[in-house]
Amino acid sequence: MTTVGEPGPWPTLDYEARPWGLAEDAYGSRNQRRLASGPYQAALPALISHRSIPLEGELAALTEEAAAELARFDSEVGQIAAPFASILLRTESASSSEIENLTSGAGQIALAELGERAPKNAQLVVGNVRAMQAALKLSETLTVHAILEMHRALLEHSDPLIVGHWRDQQVWIGGGSLGPHTAQFVPPHHDRVPDLMDDLIVFANRTDLPRLAQTAIVHAQFETIHPFPDGNGRVGRALVQAMLRSGQLTRNVTVPVSAGLLHNTGRYFDALGAYRQGDVTPIVRAIAEASFAAVHNGRQLVADLEAVRQGWAERITARRDSAIHRLVDVLLRQPVIDAATAADHLGISVVNAQLAVDRLVAMDVLTQVTSGRRNRIWQANEVVDALDAFGARARRQ
């Protein structure tokens, strides 16, 4: 067994009684009101900043192998000229959102990124892209400010009143709306959150622990603390990416670990439950095995997009330094586009950008997805299909 830090088994959750009063405008049956009256039990997580991580031999070997595979994939993709860093970041964001049942196709997500009208789920996924970007930008030193900024990037457009601070109310998961008494899980009282998050930050910044196991525990402890009224799952998985980047397991790309977790979300949520019972093995194993699945699926996506790019190269007849070829590179990371956006990316006039778009339409690279001649939008169907195929593989158990 590998242990570093304070020895001993991982602590189970304690609970503390907290008073509860029904709101004056609360309504429900007499039985519902009876169940939601009186004190309730809120979780009381242990402080973990100086705890060791108990890893049995087989699990320790698994995490080391998974960490090496993450680093190998990061190095492979980092050497490819195509913009796979932004592509993989979007796929990770979409997969993390889908764990929360926020499902959207790649075309709709790209449309939302373009600023055009798109379904709400697609807009929320774009918020998650911003959270992932913030996580990577702030990953060098994880702080309270960094986590608050991840949450701000995620929800500042859709729920601005809850960003910028820890929650100031009791929350609960499952059960009725009248109170936390019948909930599946009641996170710690909001008075406890600041100290618990300060403790978690200390643990996250330690350099004497096996990084992938440490990442899994940081994620599980964060989800147990549940420091926000909403967005905890998505911020918690952005935190996984920040941990991988700050630990230098990834340096170039975002490995879509959430896509690996999508293989079996039931097992993932069960692993979080086991963590709260003092068993770190399931969540560490879940993150390690998700890493292998993410790398496998990510390699297939990279191969699919390389094949798309090769097919385009065979169809396009233009100078290598032309706007047409430069626009092709843009389409790999932004497969839905309009003339103004193309002009911004290429640093040319809208008129010349439109000429490049028209050439790519003629070569079956782009297809117009709007009607009429005004406010036209085009889509690279082959890229969208490859991204949707990635999502389908991630969901397949």
N, C-alpha and C positions, 0 to 999 in steps of 0.2 A: 504493500500500500504506500502511495506517495502522499506525504503531508508536509505542508509548509505553513509556518505561522503557529497560532495557538492550537494545540492538539485537541482531539476529541471528536465525537460525532457531530454532524451538523444539527443545529438546534431546531426543534419543532416550534410551531407557533404557540404562544400563549394567548390568552384572551382576557379582556377586562370589561367589566360591566359599565355601561354608560347610560345616563338617563335619556328618556325619549318622551316627548310630548306631542300628541297629534295636533296638526295645524287646525286652526279654527274652521277652515273651509274644507277639511278632509271629509270624505264621505265613503261609505261602503256598508256592507251588511254588518249586523251586530257581531257575528263571528269574526269577520275581517278586522273590525275595530278592536275586538278583544285581543286578537293575536298581535296587533300592532301597538299595544299599550304597555307601559312599564319599561324597565331597563332592557337593553339589548347587549349582546356580546360583540365587541369589536376586536379584530385581530391585533395582536401586540408582537410584531416581529422582533427577533433578537438583533442586536447590533453585531455586525459581521466584519468590521474593518480590520480586525487582527485575527480572524479565523483562518484555519488551514482548510485545504480542500482535500477531503478523503477520496482518493482514486485507487480502486483495485487495479491489479496489473493489466488485465485485458482492456479495461476502460482507459487507463493511462496510455496504453499503446494505440488504441483507437483514436484518441484525441491528438496524439502526436502525428499519426498518419494523416488524419483529416487536415491538420494545420499545414503539413507539408504539401498536401494536394491543393489547398487554397493558394498557397504561395506559388506553386508551380503554374497553376492556371493564370494567376495574376501576371506572372512573368511572360507566359506564352502570349496572352492577349495584348499585353502592354507593348509588345514588339510589332504588332500589326498596325499598319498605317490608318486603317479605317477607324471611325470614331466610336469604337466599341465601349469606351468608358461611359458615355452618355446613354448609349443603347442599353447597357446592362443596368445602369442606375434606374432607368425607367422601368425595366422589367422587374427589378427588385421592388420598386415602389408599388407597381401594380399587383404583384403577388402578396405583398404585405397587406395591402388594402383588401385583397380578396379574402384573406383570412378573417377579416371583419365583415365579410359578405358584401363588400363594396366592389362589385364586378363591372368591368367595362372592357370593351374591345379596344385593340390597339389603335384603330382608326379614330374612334371617338376620343381617346386620350390625346392623340396627336392634334385633333381638332380643338380640344380644350386648351392645349398648349399654344395653339395659334391665336387664342383669344376669341375664337368664334363661339357661337352658341353651341353648347354640347350638354348632354345629360348631366345631372347633378353628380352621379357617381364618378364620371370622367373628370369633373372639376375637382372632386375630392382626391382622386388619384394624383392629379397635378399638384395639389397641396402636399401630398406625401412625397412627391418628387422634390419639392422645395425643402421639406423636412430632411430628406436624405442628403441633399446638397449641403444643408446647414450642418448636419452631423459630420460629414467629411471635412468641411471647412474648419470646424471647431474641434476636431478630434485630437489635435496635438496634445492638449491638456484638457481632460474632461473636468468641467466645473459645473456648479449650479447654474451659472449664466448660460453655459453651452446647452444644457438640457432645456432650460426655459426658452432659449432661442429656437431649438428644434421644434418645440411645441408651438411657438409663435409662427414659425414658417408653415407648419401644418394647418393651423386653424385661424390665422389672422383674417382671412377673407370670409370664412364661413361662420365663425363664432368668436369675434374679437373680444368679447367681454371676459372670456375665461383665460386669455393668454397673458403671459408676463408674470405669473405668480402661481404658487401652489394652490391647490383647492382650499376653500374656506368652508366646506360643508362635508358632512358624512355622505359617502356614496356606498352603494352595495350592488352586487351582481346577482341577478335573478330575484325571485320572490315577488311580493306585491309592491305596489307604489306607495302604500300608506306608511311603511317603515321597513327597517332592515331585519326585523325579527325572524322572518321566514326565508331570508336570502340564502343563496348557495354559498356566497362568500361575502364577508363584510371586512373590507380593508381597514387599516388603522384609522382612528379618529384623526381629523385634520390637524388637531393640536400636535400630534406626534410626527407629522410629515416632515417639517424642516430638519429636525434632528436625525431622522432616519435617512433622509436624502444626503445630509452632510456625511453621515457614516458610510453610505454607499459610495459616495465620491472618493473617499479615502481608499476603500477597497478597490475601486475601479482603477485607481492610479498606482496601485502596487506593481512592482516589477519583479517580484519573487515568486510568482505563481504561473503555472502552465496557462498560456494565454487563452486557448479555446475553452477550457474548463472555466476559467475566470470569467470569460465573456458570457457563457451560459448562465452562471450564477448571478452576475450583474443583471442580466435580463430578467431572471426569475425573481430576484429581490425587488427590482423595479416594479414588475407587474404585481407583486404582493403589496408593496407600498401604495401603488395606484395613486400617484401624487396629483393627478388632474381629474377634473370632472368628466372629461372626454378625451379621446385620442391616446390613451395609455398604451394600447397594443401597438399602434403604428409608431409612436415615439420610442417604445421599448425595442422594436425591431430596428429602428434607425440607430439606436444606441448600440446594437450588435455590430452594425457596420462601422460606427465610430471606434469601437473597441478593436475590431480587426485592423482598422487603419492605424490607430495609435500604437498597436502592438506590432506593426509592420508585417502582419501576415498578408495584407494587401497594400499595395502602393500605387497601383495604376488604375484598377477598375473596381467596381462594386460587384462582388460575387453574390448572385441572387439567392442567398440562404433562405429567404422567406419562400421562394419557389420550392425549395426542398421540404420545408415544413408543410406546404400545401398538399404533399403526398398523403398525409394522414393528420389532419388537424385535430381529430379526436385524441390521438396519442400525444400530440403536442400539449393540448389543454390538460390531459391527464398528468403529463409530466410536471406541469406547473402546480397541479394539486399535490403531487407527491413531494415536491420541493417544500411545500408548506407543512408537510408531515415529517420533515427532517431527512428526506431521501434525495440527495443531489444527483444520483445516478441517472434517473430517467431524463432529466432535462439536459444533462451533459451529453448523454447518448443521442438525444433528439437533435441537438445542435450539430454534433459531429456527423451523424448520418445525413442530416439535411445538407451539410457542406458537400459530401460526396455526390448527393443527388443534384445539387445546384451546379457543381462543376460539370457533371455529365450532361445536364440539360443545356448549360451555358456553352459547352463546346459544340453541341449540335446547332444551337442558334448561330454561333459564329460561323460554322461551316455553311449553314443555309444562307446567311447574308453574304458570305464570300462568293457563293455560287451565284447569287443574284447579281452581285457586282460584276462578276466575270461575264455573265450573260449580257449585261448592259454594255460592257466593253466591246463585246463582239458585234453589237447592234449599232453602236454609236459611231458615226463617221464625222469626226471633228478633231481639230488640233488638241493635243494633250493640255495645252495651257488655256483652252477656251473656257468661256463661262459655262458651257454645257457640261464639261467634265467636272468643273468645280461644283456645279449644282448637284451633280450625281452624288458627290460626297456629302452634301448637305442632306439629301433625301434619305440617306441611310439612318441619320439620327432624327430627321424631321420629315416623316414620310407623307405628311399632309401639308400643303403649302399654297400660298397665293403669290401673286407677282410682287407685291410690296415686300413681303417677308423674304422672298428670293433675292430681291434687290438689296435688302439690308445685309443679308448673309454674304453676298458677293461683292458688295461695295460698288455697285453699278446702278444705272438709272432703271426705273421701273420699265421703261420702254425696252431696253436691252434685256432685262430679266424676262420680260414677256416673250421676246424672241427665243430665248433659251428654253423656256417652258414649252413654247409651240413646237420647237424641234424635238423635244423629248416626248411630247404627245404623238408626233408623227412616227417616232421610233418605238412606240408602245412601252415606254418607260413610265409615263404619267397618263392618268385618266381623269377627265373632269368629273367631279362628283356633285357639282351644283348645276342648276339649270339657268339658262339665259346668258347674257353677255356681261352683266354687272356683278361685281363682288364674286368673281369666279374662284373656285378652289379646286386643286388637283390632288390626286393621291397616287402614291407609288404602291400599287396593289401587291406586288411581290414582297415588298418589305413588310407591309401590314400582315400578309398571310404568314410570313415567317415568324413574326412576333406573336400572332394568335396561336400558331402551332406550338410555340414555346409554352404559352399559357395552358394549352390543352395537355401537353406532356406533364406539366407541373401538377395539374389536377388529377392525373391518372394514378390510381393507387396500385 
